[in-house]
Amino acid sequence: MFIIFLRFGPNRSQAGQWMAGHNQWIQQGLDDGVFLVAGSLDNAQGGVVLAGNADSAEVQARVWQDPFVVHGVVTAEVHAVSPSRLSAGMADLLRAAA
């Protein structure tokens, strides 16, 4: 599992120009079953994506295809996480996504 932080970068002011492509990128990740959750960070700092059902190389490659990343609207941090405990609801979510 991966947590992807997309923090606003030097070209934040260009977000509107690339928003449609960024939203399409998120939707494709959800449709492919790689992205499990996507949303905004507090205080308009950027966004976060929870990803699974893919290896590190695939997740990294996908992140570098985000128009926001390509055009410097956000900087991406990808963190691999090995969950050792899950709530029943999260376990159900992960099983459904697999």
C-alpha positions in Angstrom: 0.0 0.0 0.0 1.2 3.5 -0.7 0.3 7.0 0.5 1.0 9.7 -2.0 1.2 13.3 -0.9 0.7 15.9 -3.6 1.8 19.2 -2.1 1.4 22.4 -4.0 4.7 23.4 -5.6 6.1 26.4 -7.5 3.5 26.5 -10.3 0.5 26.3 -8.0 -1.0 29.3 -9.8 -1.3 27.1 -13.0 -3.6 24.5 -11.2 -6.7 25.7 -13.2 -4.9 25.1 -16.5 -4.1 21.4 -15.6 -7.1 20.6 -13.4 -9.1 18.6 -16.0 -6.1 16.4 -16.8 -5.4 15.9 -13.1 -9.0 14.9 -12.4 -8.9 12.5 -15.3 -5.6 11.0 -13.9 -7.3 10.5 -10.5 -10.4 8.9 -12.1 -8.2 6.6 -14.3 -6.4 5.4 -11.1 -9.7 4.8 -9.4 -11.1 3.0 -12.4 -8.0 0.8 -12.7 -8.3 -0.2 -9.0 -4.9 1.3 -8.1 -6.2 4.3 -6.3 -8.4 3.5 -3.4 -9.0 7.0 -1.9 -8.2 10.5 -3.2 -8.8 13.8 -1.5 -7.6 17.2 -0.3 -5.2 18.0 2.5 -6.2 20.6 5.1 -5.6 24.2 4.6 -5.4 23.9 0.8 -1.9 22.4 0.9 -2.5 19.9 -1.8 -3.9 16.4 -1.9 -3.4 12.8 -0.9 -4.0 9.4 -2.6 -4.1 6.0 -1.0 -3.0 3.4 -3.6 -2.7 -0.4 -3.6 -3.0 -3.3 -6.0 0.3 -2.3 -7.7 4.0 -2.5 -7.1 6.2 0.5 -6.3 7.4 0.9 -9.9 3.9 1.1 -11.2 2.8 3.5 -8.6 5.8 5.8 -9.2 5.3 5.6 -13.0 1.6 6.5 -12.5 2.5 9.5 -10.2 4.9 10.9 -12.8 2.0 10.9 -15.3 -0.1 13.3 -13.3 -0.3 16.6 -15.2 0.0 18.5 -11.9 3.3 16.7 -11.2 4.5 17.1 -14.8 3.9 20.8 -14.8 5.2 21.5 -11.2 1.8 22.4 -9.8 2.5 19.8 -7.0 5.5 17.9 -5.8 4.9 14.2 -5.1 6.0 12.1 -2.1 5.3 8.4 -2.4 5.5 6.4 0.9 5.2 2.7 1.0 3.2 1.4 4.0 2.9 -2.1 5.3 -0.2 -2.1 7.4 -0.1 -4.5 10.4 -3.5 -3.7 11.8 -6.7 -2.7 10.0 -10.2 -1.9 11.1 -12.9 -4.3 9.7 -14.1 -1.5 7.4 -10.6 -0.9 6.0 -10.0 -4.6 5.5 -13.4 -4.8 3.6 -12.4 -1.9 1.4 -9.0 -3.4 0.6 -10.6 -6.8 -0.2 -13.2 -5.2 -2.5 -10.5 -3.3 -4.3 -8.3 -6.4 -4.9 
